[in-house]
Amino acid sequence: MKTYINPTPEQWSALATRQTVASADLNETVKSIFNDIQKNGSTAVKKYTNYFDGISIENVAVSTAEIEKAVAEIPSDLKNAIQIAAENIKRFHQSQKEIPTKIETTSGVFCWRESRAIETVGIYIPGGTAPLFSTVLMLAIPAKIAGCKNIILCSPPDKNGNINPAILYAAQLTGVTQMYKVGGIQAIAAMTFGTDEIPKVDKLFGPGNQYVTAAKQYAQQLGLAIDLPAGPSELLVIADDTCDPEFVASDLLSQAEHGGDSQVILVTNSEEIVSKVATAIEKQKALLARQSVVEKALENSRALVFQSIQTGIEFSNFYAPEHLILALEDAENKITLIENAGSVFIGNYSCESAGDYASGTNHTLPTNGYAKNYSGVSLDSFVKKITFQKLTSKGLQNLGPTIELMAAAEQLDAHKNAVSIRLKKLQNG
């Protein structure tokens, strides 16, 4: 990590720059695969699975026998941990249910809003070296609470043509309705168009590498809804002299191990803290299995030393991190200053890993600065909001003249007439 001392606001844009992963070549690859799958369906899906994953699969649907086998393979202590996490996530997302409130805006005019579940949602779960079964919990649980009828899961197969057992266990635990051994661009395309095996979905969820991210963005251009703009994982830690440098180092490393394109930022008011955290990083890094991944991520990461924590918070709001840790004295009283962040972790004991797995909040969050205008996934992500209104005869008489005047001013005679006809009939009894 390179250190910057008192960077000026003019330097902030450069310091807030993330790695760019998409390219013209990648976008052309995505478009080509989408076109092929739209035209040739399952045949094309299996062709690309063979090409990218090196495995030929006749039936991409996960069978009941495969699920049962996966459930039997999961150690009981891991099952228990997943169940605890699932219960916390369920409890937090159930609290987000909206109770409709009927408002009488004018005497006799009633307005309210109700939620309706998105019928069919697709959740993409990365496999590979880090099979993210925790993401199944984060997506399937709120989908189930929302009332989504069909929850379609796609995840890439391993070299034996199987999905990681923990992913399948989490899927059956949370009520996923259909599971498919398909990953990458081909999975996103299949859920975008639908094939004779994989259903078309109404909205796509889930993280992925640069190929999946580019595919989701292309799907959005074709009119399919997606959860939020996504990119590589990121973490910003704001720390003062009350922090524990070993804790800070562990948090930075935990996010850096997601991938070589991840980015971690340390913001502080002390060069001494930077030095202590750097020492702790070197010590802890040596023990990590994904050390090479971490080192690559650290090349694109940085430490920033400002004269005050206040300025550090201002930079954080400019950066708009996916994850933000406040390792500060009186950290909870600082949260009113936070304007842009996906998820905030308050105090020395609130490690980012808690949110990734089991505290209850959702870990599907906006990256690449999108926390300035996007929220993380929540129960609202799986529903549509429908407004309702009911006017009594008295309500129309009270509000009608206002509507007539406004419609006439906009020269929309039919709009005015829809009110006038009713009022005339009421006047005539």
C-alpha positions as CSV (number, residue, x, y, z in Angstrom):
1,M,0.0,0.0,0.0
2,K,1.4,3.4,-1.0
3,T,1.0,6.2,1.6
4,Y,-0.1,9.7,0.9
5,I,0.4,12.5,3.4
6,N,-2.3,15.3,3.5
7,P,-3.5,14.9,-0.1
8,T,-5.3,17.9,-1.3
9,P,-8.9,17.9,-2.5
10,E,-7.5,18.2,-6.1
11,Q,-5.9,14.8,-5.6
12,W,-8.9,13.0,-4.3
13,S,-10.3,12.0,-7.7
14,A,-7.1,10.1,-8.5
15,L,-6.9,8.6,-5.1
16,A,-10.6,7.4,-5.4
17,T,-10.0,5.7,-8.7
18,R,-10.8,2.0,-8.9
19,Q,-9.4,-0.5,-11.3
20,T,-11.3,-0.7,-14.6
21,V,-12.1,-4.2,-15.7
22,A,-14.5,-3.9,-18.6
23,S,-13.1,-3.5,-22.1
24,A,-14.4,-3.2,-25.7
25,D,-13.2,-6.8,-26.3
26,L,-15.0,-8.1,-23.3
27,N,-18.2,-6.3,-24.2
28,E,-18.1,-7.8,-27.7
29,T,-17.6,-11.3,-26.2
30,V,-20.6,-10.8,-24.0
31,K,-22.8,-9.6,-26.9
32,S,-21.7,-12.5,-29.1
33,I,-22.5,-15.1,-26.4
34,F,-25.9,-13.5,-25.7
35,N,-26.8,-13.5,-29.3
36,D,-25.8,-17.2,-29.6
37,I,-27.8,-18.2,-26.5
38,Q,-30.9,-16.2,-27.6
39,K,-30.8,-18.0,-31.0
40,N,-29.7,-21.5,-29.9
41,G,-30.8,-21.8,-26.3
42,S,-29.6,-24.8,-24.2
43,T,-27.2,-26.0,-27.0
44,A,-25.3,-22.8,-26.8
45,V,-25.3,-22.7,-23.0
46,K,-23.7,-26.2,-22.8
47,K,-21.2,-25.2,-25.5
48,Y,-19.9,-22.3,-23.5
49,T,-20.0,-24.3,-20.3
50,N,-17.7,-26.8,-22.0
51,Y,-15.5,-24.0,-23.4
52,F,-15.1,-21.9,-20.2
53,D,-15.5,-24.5,-17.4
54,G,-14.0,-27.5,-19.2
55,I,-16.9,-29.8,-18.5
56,S,-19.6,-31.3,-20.7
57,I,-22.9,-31.5,-18.9
58,E,-26.0,-33.2,-20.4
59,N,-28.5,-32.1,-17.8
60,V,-27.7,-28.7,-16.2
61,A,-30.6,-28.9,-13.6
62,V,-29.5,-30.0,-10.2
63,S,-31.3,-33.2,-9.2
64,T,-32.9,-34.1,-5.9
65,A,-30.3,-36.8,-5.5
66,E,-27.5,-34.3,-5.9
67,I,-29.0,-32.0,-3.3
68,E,-29.5,-34.9,-0.8
69,K,-25.8,-35.9,-1.4
70,A,-24.6,-32.4,-0.8
71,V,-26.6,-32.0,2.4
72,A,-25.1,-35.3,3.7
73,E,-21.6,-34.1,2.9
74,I,-21.8,-30.8,4.9
75,P,-20.3,-31.2,8.5
76,S,-22.8,-30.6,11.2
77,D,-20.8,-27.6,12.7
78,L,-20.9,-25.8,9.3
79,K,-24.7,-26.6,9.0
80,N,-25.2,-25.1,12.4
81,A,-23.2,-22.0,11.5
82,I,-25.2,-21.5,8.3
83,Q,-28.4,-21.9,10.2
84,I,-27.4,-19.3,12.8
85,A,-26.5,-16.9,10.0
86,A,-29.7,-17.6,8.1
87,E,-31.8,-16.9,11.2
88,N,-30.1,-13.5,11.8
89,I,-30.5,-12.5,8.1
90,K,-34.1,-13.6,8.2
91,R,-34.8,-11.6,11.4
92,F,-33.2,-8.4,10.0
93,H,-35.0,-8.6,6.6
94,Q,-38.4,-9.5,8.1
95,S,-38.1,-6.2,10.0
96,Q,-38.1,-4.4,6.7
97,K,-41.7,-5.4,5.8
98,E,-43.8,-2.4,5.2
99,I,-47.2,-2.0,6.8
100,P,-49.5,-0.2,4.3
101,T,-50.7,3.2,5.7
102,K,-53.9,4.7,4.3
103,I,-53.7,8.5,4.1
104,E,-56.7,10.8,3.6
105,T,-55.0,13.5,1.6
106,T,-58.2,15.5,1.2
107,S,-61.6,14.7,2.8
108,G,-62.9,11.7,0.9
109,V,-59.6,11.0,-1.0
110,F,-57.6,8.0,0.3
111,C,-54.1,7.0,-0.9
112,W,-51.8,4.2,0.1
113,R,-49.0,1.9,-1.1
114,E,-48.6,-1.8,-1.1
115,S,-45.7,-4.2,-1.9
116,R,-46.0,-7.0,-4.5
117,A,-43.3,-9.6,-4.9
118,I,-41.3,-9.9,-8.1
119,E,-42.5,-13.2,-9.5
120,T,-39.3,-14.8,-10.8
121,V,-35.8,-13.8,-9.6
122,G,-32.5,-15.1,-10.7
123,I,-29.6,-15.3,-8.3
124,Y,-26.0,-15.9,-9.5
125,I,-23.6,-17.5,-7.0
126,P,-19.9,-17.5,-7.8
127,G,-18.1,-20.8,-7.5
128,G,-14.4,-21.4,-8.2
129,T,-11.8,-20.9,-5.6
130,A,-14.3,-19.1,-3.3
131,P,-17.8,-20.6,-3.5
132,L,-19.9,-17.9,-1.9
133,F,-22.6,-20.0,-0.2
134,S,-23.2,-17.0,2.1
135,T,-24.5,-15.0,-0.9
136,V,-27.2,-17.7,-1.3
137,L,-28.4,-16.7,2.2
138,M,-28.2,-13.0,1.4
139,L,-30.4,-13.3,-1.7
140,A,-32.7,-16.2,-1.3
141,I,-33.8,-15.3,2.3
142,P,-35.2,-11.8,1.4
143,A,-36.6,-13.2,-1.9
144,K,-38.5,-15.8,0.2
145,I,-39.7,-13.3,2.7
146,A,-40.9,-11.0,-0.1
147,G,-42.9,-13.8,-1.6
148,C,-41.1,-14.4,-4.8
149,K,-42.7,-17.5,-6.4
150,N,-39.7,-18.7,-8.3
151,I,-36.1,-18.3,-7.1
152,I,-33.7,-19.5,-9.8
153,L,-30.1,-20.2,-8.9
154,C,-27.2,-20.5,-11.3
155,S,-23.6,-21.4,-10.2
156,P,-20.7,-22.7,-12.2
157,P,-19.8,-26.4,-12.0
158,D,-16.5,-27.7,-10.9
159,K,-14.3,-30.1,-13.0
160,N,-16.6,-33.0,-12.0
161,G,-19.7,-31.2,-13.1
162,N,-20.9,-30.4,-9.6
163,I,-21.9,-27.3,-7.6
164,N,-20.2,-26.8,-4.3
165,P,-22.1,-28.8,-1.6
166,A,-22.4,-25.8,0.7
167,I,-24.1,-23.7,-2.0
168,L,-26.6,-26.5,-2.6
169,Y,-27.2,-26.9,1.2
170,A,-27.8,-23.2,1.6
171,A,-30.1,-23.2,-1.4
172,Q,-32.3,-25.9,-0.1
173,L,-32.3,-24.4,3.4
174,T,-33.5,-21.0,2.1
175,G,-36.2,-22.3,-0.4
176,V,-34.5,-21.8,-3.7
177,T,-36.9,-23.4,-6.2
178,Q,-34.6,-24.4,-9.1
179,M,-30.8,-24.8,-9.3
180,Y,-28.6,-25.0,-12.4
181,K,-25.0,-26.0,-13.0
182,V,-24.2,-23.0,-15.2
183,G,-21.9,-20.1,-14.6
184,G,-20.4,-17.0,-16.3
185,I,-21.8,-15.1,-19.1
186,Q,-23.8,-18.0,-20.3
187,A,-25.7,-18.2,-17.0
188,I,-26.7,-14.5,-17.2
189,A,-27.7,-14.8,-20.8
190,A,-29.8,-18.0,-20.1
191,M,-31.7,-16.2,-17.3
192,T,-32.1,-13.1,-19.5
193,F,-33.8,-14.9,-22.4
194,G,-34.9,-18.2,-20.9
195,T,-34.1,-21.6,-22.5
196,D,-35.9,-24.9,-22.7
197,E,-34.2,-25.8,-19.4
198,I,-33.6,-22.5,-17.5
199,P,-36.5,-20.1,-17.0
200,K,-36.4,-16.4,-18.0
201,V,-36.3,-14.2,-14.8
202,D,-37.7,-10.8,-14.1
203,K,-34.7,-9.5,-12.1
204,L,-31.1,-10.6,-11.7
205,F,-29.1,-10.6,-8.5
206,G,-25.6,-11.6,-7.4
207,P,-21.9,-10.8,-7.6
208,G,-19.4,-12.2,-10.0
209,N,-16.1,-11.6,-11.9
210,Q,-15.6,-9.1,-14.7
211,Y,-17.4,-11.4,-17.2
212,V,-20.5,-11.7,-15.0
213,T,-20.5,-8.0,-14.2
214,A,-20.3,-7.1,-17.9
215,A,-23.0,-9.7,-18.7
216,K,-25.4,-8.2,-16.1
217,Q,-24.8,-4.7,-17.5
218,Y,-25.6,-5.9,-21.0
219,A,-28.7,-7.7,-19.7
220,Q,-29.8,-4.4,-18.2
221,Q,-29.4,-2.7,-21.6
222,L,-31.8,-5.4,-23.0
223,G,-34.4,-4.4,-20.4
224,L,-33.9,-6.9,-17.6
225,A,-33.7,-5.4,-14.1
226,I,-30.6,-6.1,-12.0
227,D,-29.9,-5.6,-8.3
228,L,-27.3,-2.9,-8.6
229,P,-24.1,-1.9,-10.5
230,A,-21.3,-4.1,-9.3
231,G,-17.6,-4.2,-9.4
232,P,-14.7,-5.5,-7.4
233,S,-15.0,-5.6,-3.6
234,E,-13.7,-2.6,-1.6
235,L,-13.2,-1.5,2.0
236,L,-12.3,1.8,3.6
237,V,-11.2,2.0,7.3
238,I,-11.1,5.3,9.2
239,A,-8.9,4.8,12.2
240,D,-7.5,7.1,15.0
241,D,-5.2,6.3,17.9
242,T,-7.8,4.3,19.7
243,C,-7.8,1.6,17.0
244,D,-6.1,-1.7,17.3
245,P,-3.7,-1.9,14.4
246,E,-3.9,-5.7,14.2
247,F,-7.7,-5.5,13.9
248,V,-7.4,-2.9,11.1
249,A,-4.8,-5.0,9.3
250,S,-7.0,-8.1,9.5
251,D,-10.0,-6.2,8.1
252,L,-8.0,-4.8,5.2
253,L,-6.6,-8.3,4.4
254,S,-10.1,-9.9,4.6
255,Q,-11.4,-7.7,1.9
256,A,-8.2,-7.8,-0.2
257,E,-8.5,-11.6,-0.4
258,H,-11.7,-11.4,-2.5
259,G,-9.6,-10.8,-5.6
260,G,-6.7,-9.1,-7.1
261,D,-8.9,-6.4,-8.4
262,S,-10.2,-5.6,-4.8
263,Q,-9.3,-2.3,-3.2
264,V,-8.7,-1.4,0.4
265,I,-8.1,2.1,1.8
266,L,-6.8,3.1,5.2
267,V,-7.7,6.7,6.3
268,T,-6.2,8.1,9.5
269,N,-4.7,11.2,11.1
270,S,-1.5,9.5,12.2
271,E,1.5,8.2,10.3
272,E,2.3,6.0,13.3
273,I,-0.9,4.1,12.8
274,V,-0.1,3.6,9.1
275,S,3.3,2.1,10.2
276,K,1.8,-0.2,12.8
277,V,-0.9,-1.4,10.4
278,A,1.6,-2.0,7.7
279,T,3.7,-4.1,10.1
280,A,0.6,-6.1,11.1
281,I,-0.3,-6.6,7.4
282,E,3.1,-8.2,6.6
283,K,2.9,-10.5,9.7
284,Q,-0.7,-11.6,9.0
285,K,-0.3,-11.8,5.2
286,A,2.4,-14.5,5.5
287,L,-0.2,-16.9,7.0
288,L,-2.8,-16.5,4.3
289,A,-3.6,-19.2,1.8
290,R,-4.6,-16.6,-0.8
291,Q,-1.4,-14.5,-0.3
292,S,-0.8,-13.9,-4.0
293,V,-4.3,-12.6,-4.4
294,V,-3.9,-10.3,-1.4
295,E,-0.6,-8.9,-2.7
296,K,-2.1,-8.1,-6.0
297,A,-5.0,-6.2,-4.4
298,L,-2.6,-4.3,-2.1
299,E,-0.8,-3.0,-5.2
300,N,-3.9,-1.0,-6.0
301,S,-4.6,0.0,-2.4
302,R,-3.5,3.0,-0.4
303,A,-3.1,4.7,3.0
304,L,-4.1,8.3,3.4
305,V,-3.0,10.5,6.3
306,F,-5.1,13.6,6.9
307,Q,-4.6,16.3,9.5
308,S,-8.0,15.5,11.0
309,I,-10.5,12.6,11.2
310,Q,-13.1,15.1,10.0
311,T,-11.2,15.5,6.7
312,G,-10.8,11.7,6.5
313,I,-14.6,11.3,6.8
314,E,-15.1,13.9,4.0
315,F,-12.8,11.9,1.8
316,S,-14.7,8.7,2.7
317,N,-18.0,10.4,1.6
318,F,-16.2,11.4,-1.7
319,Y,-15.0,7.8,-2.2
320,A,-18.3,6.2,-1.2
321,P,-17.0,2.8,-0.1
322,E,-18.9,-0.5,-0.4
323,H,-17.8,-1.2,3.2
324,L,-16.8,1.4,5.8
325,I,-15.2,0.6,9.2
326,L,-15.1,3.4,11.9
327,A,-12.3,2.3,14.2
328,L,-12.6,5.6,16.1
329,E,-13.1,6.9,19.6
330,D,-16.8,7.5,20.1
331,A,-17.4,6.0,16.7
332,E,-21.2,5.8,17.0
333,N,-21.5,9.5,17.4
334,K,-19.7,9.9,14.1
335,I,-22.3,8.1,12.0
336,T,-24.4,11.2,11.4
337,L,-21.4,12.5,9.3
338,I,-21.5,9.5,7.0
339,E,-23.3,10.3,3.8
340,N,-22.1,7.7,1.3
341,A,-21.4,4.1,2.2
342,G,-22.9,0.7,1.4
343,S,-22.6,-0.7,4.9
344,V,-21.0,0.8,8.0
345,F,-19.2,-1.1,10.8
346,I,-19.0,0.8,14.1
347,G,-16.1,0.4,16.6
348,N,-13.1,-1.9,17.0
349,Y,-15.1,-5.1,17.4
350,S,-17.3,-4.6,14.4
351,C,-15.3,-6.6,11.8
352,E,-16.5,-6.4,8.2
353,S,-16.6,-10.3,8.2
354,A,-19.6,-10.0,10.5
355,G,-21.6,-8.3,7.7
356,D,-20.3,-10.7,5.1
357,Y,-21.7,-13.7,6.9
358,A,-23.9,-13.6,9.9
359,S,-24.8,-10.3,11.6
360,G,-28.0,-10.1,9.6
361,T,-27.4,-7.2,7.2
362,N,-27.0,-7.9,3.5
363,H,-23.6,-8.1,2.0
364,T,-24.7,-7.4,-1.6
365,L,-23.7,-3.8,-1.8
366,P,-22.9,-1.0,-4.3
367,T,-19.3,-0.7,-5.3
368,N,-17.2,1.6,-7.5
369,G,-18.7,4.8,-5.9
370,Y,-22.3,3.8,-6.6
371,A,-23.0,4.1,-2.8
372,K,-23.6,7.8,-3.6
373,N,-26.9,6.9,-5.3
374,Y,-27.6,3.2,-4.7
375,S,-28.6,1.2,-1.6
376,G,-27.5,-2.4,-0.9
377,V,-29.8,-5.3,-1.5
378,S,-32.8,-5.4,0.9
379,L,-36.3,-6.7,1.1
380,D,-37.3,-3.8,-1.2
381,S,-35.1,-5.2,-3.9
382,F,-37.4,-8.1,-4.4
383,V,-40.7,-6.2,-4.5
384,K,-42.5,-3.6,-6.5
385,K,-44.4,-0.8,-4.8
386,I,-47.9,-0.2,-6.1
387,T,-49.8,2.9,-5.2
388,F,-53.6,2.9,-4.7
389,Q,-56.2,5.7,-4.4
390,K,-59.9,5.7,-3.7
391,L,-62.1,8.8,-4.1
392,T,-65.6,8.8,-2.6
393,S,-68.2,11.0,-4.3
394,K,-67.5,13.6,-1.6
395,G,-63.8,13.3,-2.3
396,L,-64.3,14.0,-6.0
397,Q,-66.4,17.0,-5.2
398,N,-63.7,18.3,-2.9
399,L,-60.7,17.7,-5.2
400,G,-62.4,17.8,-8.7
401,P,-62.2,21.6,-9.3
402,T,-58.5,21.5,-8.6
403,I,-58.0,18.8,-11.1
404,E,-60.2,20.6,-13.7
405,L,-58.2,23.8,-13.4
406,M,-54.8,22.0,-13.7
407,A,-56.0,19.9,-16.7
408,A,-57.3,23.0,-18.5
409,A,-54.1,24.9,-17.9
410,E,-52.2,22.0,-19.5
411,Q,-54.8,22.0,-22.4
412,L,-55.7,18.4,-21.8
413,D,-59.4,18.5,-22.3
414,A,-60.1,14.8,-21.9
415,H,-58.4,14.8,-18.5
416,K,-60.7,17.6,-17.4
417,N,-63.7,15.9,-18.9
418,A,-63.1,12.7,-16.9
419,V,-63.7,14.9,-13.8
420,S,-66.4,17.2,-15.2
421,I,-68.7,14.3,-16.3
422,R,-68.6,12.8,-12.8
423,L,-69.2,16.1,-11.1
424,K,-72.2,16.9,-13.4
425,K,-73.8,13.5,-12.6
426,L,-73.3,14.1,-8.9
427,Q,-74.8,17.5,-9.3
428,N,-77.9,16.1,-11.1
429,G,-78.3,13.4,-8.5
